[in-house]
Amino acid sequence: MTVIILPGNITAAGISPDRWLDDYGDSLYRYALRKLGKTTDAEDMVQETLVAALQSRASYKGHASEKTWLTGILKHKIMNFIRIQVREKTVDDIGVLSDAAMENDAVSMFDTRGSWIYPPTDWGDPDKILHNHQFIDSFERCLKHLKPALAEVFSLKEIMGVSNQEICKKLDITMTNCSVMLYRARMGLRSCLETKWSDINNKEM
């Protein structure tokens, strides 16, 4: 990660900016990387976080730990970054589907009784695979293969736990677009994981 130099003055609340990078840099970077998936974006967000924290250090009252305070700033920076990324995407990049197109997708996946035409592969015990490093690696690879806007909205919803209403507000998109983007992201992940995770399971059998 690129090193930035912070002045070493201590505020009234007892924080020391010159220690932030050493004490919290790796933790902040890992958090940003999990949310954004790209090293350059994660590095940029950490640097912006530290600069913003430095500029607003007088507002730190000590009610939360330095790490919690810095992580809160980082979350805000990431949210703004994602909002800008999504708003800059064209309709084609976002992959918005009409109701008719979604219906056609459903017809291709389900029979007249509503059952899967091609049932999802049995991936094993859900609780166990969530702690399987190979599955996590496969999931992260599949997430990166999604169109950026779809991956960003999915991450907000399923990883960061943001509600649909809040996503729409933060990203300035409609509820319909949000729902469609989540639908596309989930279908894309399912298709990718059917291949990647199934291949790993078959090799282990």
C-alpha positions as CSV (number, residue, x, y, z in Angstrom):
1,M,0.0,0.0,0.0
2,T,1.3,3.5,-0.8
3,V,2.6,5.3,2.2
4,I,1.4,8.7,3.1
5,I,3.0,10.9,5.8
6,L,0.7,12.4,8.5
7,P,1.8,15.1,10.9
8,G,2.5,13.8,14.4
9,N,0.5,16.2,16.6
10,I,-1.7,14.8,19.3
11,T,-5.2,16.2,19.7
12,A,-7.1,17.0,22.9
13,A,-8.8,13.6,22.7
14,G,-5.4,11.9,22.8
15,I,-5.2,10.6,19.2
16,S,-1.9,10.6,17.4
17,P,-2.3,10.8,13.6
18,D,1.3,9.7,13.0
19,R,0.4,6.3,14.3
20,W,-2.7,5.8,12.2
21,L,-1.0,4.2,9.3
22,D,1.0,1.8,11.4
23,D,-1.7,0.9,13.8
24,Y,-4.8,0.8,11.6
25,G,-3.6,0.9,8.0
26,D,-3.6,-2.8,7.3
27,S,-7.0,-3.3,8.9
28,L,-8.6,-0.4,7.0
29,Y,-7.0,-1.6,3.8
30,R,-8.4,-5.2,4.2
31,Y,-11.8,-3.8,5.0
32,A,-11.8,-1.6,1.9
33,L,-10.5,-4.4,-0.3
34,R,-13.3,-6.8,0.8
35,K,-15.8,-4.1,-0.1
36,L,-14.3,-2.9,-3.4
37,G,-12.3,-5.9,-4.7
38,K,-9.6,-3.8,-6.3
39,T,-6.3,-3.0,-4.6
40,T,-6.0,0.5,-6.2
41,D,-9.5,1.5,-5.1
42,A,-8.9,0.1,-1.6
43,E,-5.6,2.1,-1.3
44,D,-7.3,5.3,-2.5
45,M,-10.1,4.9,0.0
46,V,-7.7,4.4,2.9
47,Q,-5.7,7.4,1.9
48,E,-8.8,9.5,1.5
49,T,-9.9,8.3,4.9
50,L,-6.7,9.2,6.7
51,V,-6.6,12.6,5.1
52,A,-10.3,13.3,6.0
53,A,-9.7,12.1,9.6
54,L,-6.7,14.4,9.8
55,Q,-8.7,17.4,8.6
56,S,-11.5,16.6,11.1
57,R,-9.5,15.3,14.0
58,A,-10.7,18.2,16.2
59,S,-14.2,16.7,16.1
60,Y,-13.0,13.4,17.6
61,K,-14.3,13.3,21.1
62,G,-13.1,9.9,22.2
63,H,-16.6,8.4,22.5
64,A,-15.5,5.5,20.2
65,S,-12.1,4.0,19.7
66,E,-9.8,5.5,17.0
67,K,-10.2,2.3,14.9
68,T,-14.0,2.5,15.1
69,W,-13.9,6.3,14.2
70,L,-11.6,5.7,11.3
71,T,-13.6,2.7,10.0
72,G,-16.8,4.9,10.1
73,I,-15.1,7.5,8.0
74,L,-13.9,4.7,5.6
75,K,-17.4,3.3,5.3
76,H,-18.7,6.8,4.3
77,K,-15.9,7.2,1.7
78,I,-16.6,3.7,0.3
79,M,-20.4,4.5,0.0
80,N,-19.7,7.8,-1.8
81,F,-17.2,6.0,-4.1
82,I,-19.8,3.3,-5.0
83,R,-22.5,6.0,-5.5
84,I,-20.3,7.8,-8.0
85,Q,-19.3,4.6,-9.8
86,V,-22.9,3.5,-10.2
87,R,-24.2,6.9,-11.3
88,E,-21.5,7.1,-14.0
89,K,-22.5,3.8,-15.5
90,T,-24.7,3.8,-18.6
91,V,-28.0,1.8,-18.6
92,D,-26.3,-0.9,-20.7
93,D,-23.5,-1.1,-18.1
94,I,-26.0,-1.5,-15.3
95,G,-27.8,-4.1,-17.3
96,V,-31.3,-3.0,-16.4
97,L,-33.9,-5.4,-17.7
98,S,-37.5,-4.7,-18.5
99,D,-40.2,-6.7,-16.8
100,A,-40.7,-8.6,-20.0
101,A,-37.0,-9.5,-20.2
102,M,-37.0,-10.7,-16.6
103,E,-40.0,-12.8,-17.4
104,N,-38.2,-14.3,-20.3
105,D,-35.2,-15.1,-18.0
106,A,-37.6,-16.8,-15.6
107,V,-39.2,-18.8,-18.4
108,S,-35.7,-20.1,-19.4
109,M,-34.9,-21.2,-15.9
110,F,-38.3,-22.6,-14.6
111,D,-40.8,-25.0,-15.9
112,T,-44.6,-24.5,-16.0
113,R,-44.9,-25.7,-12.4
114,G,-42.3,-23.2,-11.1
115,S,-39.5,-25.8,-10.6
116,W,-35.9,-25.4,-11.8
117,I,-35.4,-26.7,-15.3
118,Y,-31.7,-27.2,-14.3
119,P,-31.7,-27.5,-10.5
120,P,-28.9,-25.8,-8.6
121,T,-26.0,-28.1,-7.7
122,D,-25.9,-29.4,-4.2
123,W,-23.0,-27.3,-2.7
124,G,-23.1,-29.1,0.7
125,D,-23.7,-27.7,4.2
126,P,-24.3,-23.9,3.9
127,D,-22.7,-23.3,7.3
128,K,-19.6,-25.2,6.4
129,I,-19.0,-23.7,3.0
130,L,-19.2,-20.2,4.4
131,H,-16.0,-21.1,6.3
132,N,-14.4,-22.9,3.4
133,H,-11.5,-20.8,2.1
134,Q,-11.8,-22.3,-1.4
135,F,-15.5,-21.4,-1.6
136,I,-14.8,-17.8,-0.4
137,D,-12.1,-17.5,-3.0
138,S,-14.5,-18.8,-5.7
139,F,-17.2,-16.4,-4.5
140,E,-14.8,-13.4,-4.6
141,R,-13.7,-14.3,-8.1
142,C,-17.2,-14.6,-9.3
143,L,-18.1,-11.3,-7.7
144,K,-15.3,-9.6,-9.6
145,H,-16.6,-11.1,-12.9
146,L,-19.9,-9.3,-12.5
147,K,-20.4,-5.9,-14.2
148,P,-19.0,-3.3,-11.7
149,A,-22.4,-1.7,-11.0
150,L,-24.0,-5.0,-10.3
151,A,-21.2,-6.1,-8.0
152,E,-21.3,-2.8,-6.1
153,V,-25.1,-3.0,-5.5
154,F,-24.8,-6.6,-4.4
155,S,-22.0,-5.8,-2.0
156,L,-24.0,-3.0,-0.4
157,K,-27.0,-5.3,0.1
158,E,-25.6,-8.6,1.0
159,I,-22.1,-7.8,2.4
160,M,-22.7,-4.4,4.1
161,G,-26.3,-5.1,5.0
162,V,-27.7,-1.9,3.5
163,S,-31.5,-1.9,2.9
164,N,-32.9,-1.5,-0.6
165,Q,-34.3,1.9,0.4
166,E,-31.0,3.1,1.6
167,I,-29.2,1.8,-1.5
168,C,-31.6,3.8,-3.7
169,K,-31.1,6.9,-1.7
170,K,-27.3,6.6,-1.6
171,L,-26.9,5.7,-5.2
172,D,-29.8,7.8,-6.6
173,I,-31.4,4.9,-8.4
174,T,-35.0,3.7,-8.5
175,M,-36.3,0.8,-6.4
176,T,-37.0,-1.0,-9.7
177,N,-33.4,-0.6,-10.9
178,C,-32.1,-1.7,-7.5
179,S,-34.3,-4.9,-7.6
180,V,-33.3,-5.7,-11.1
181,M,-29.6,-5.1,-10.4
182,L,-29.8,-7.4,-7.4
183,Y,-31.6,-10.0,-9.5
184,R,-29.0,-9.9,-12.2
185,A,-26.2,-10.0,-9.7
186,R,-27.6,-13.1,-7.9
187,M,-28.2,-14.9,-11.2
188,G,-24.7,-14.1,-12.4
189,L,-23.2,-15.3,-9.2
190,R,-25.2,-18.5,-9.2
191,S,-24.2,-19.3,-12.8
192,C,-20.5,-18.6,-12.0
193,L,-20.5,-20.6,-8.8
194,E,-22.2,-23.5,-10.4
195,T,-19.1,-23.8,-12.5
196,K,-16.3,-22.8,-10.2
197,W,-17.5,-24.4,-7.0
198,S,-18.8,-27.5,-8.7
199,D,-15.4,-28.0,-10.3
200,I,-13.6,-27.8,-7.0
201,N,-16.1,-30.2,-5.3
202,N,-15.7,-32.7,-8.2
203,K,-11.9,-32.6,-7.9
204,E,-12.2,-33.3,-4.2
205,M,-14.5,-36.3,-4.6
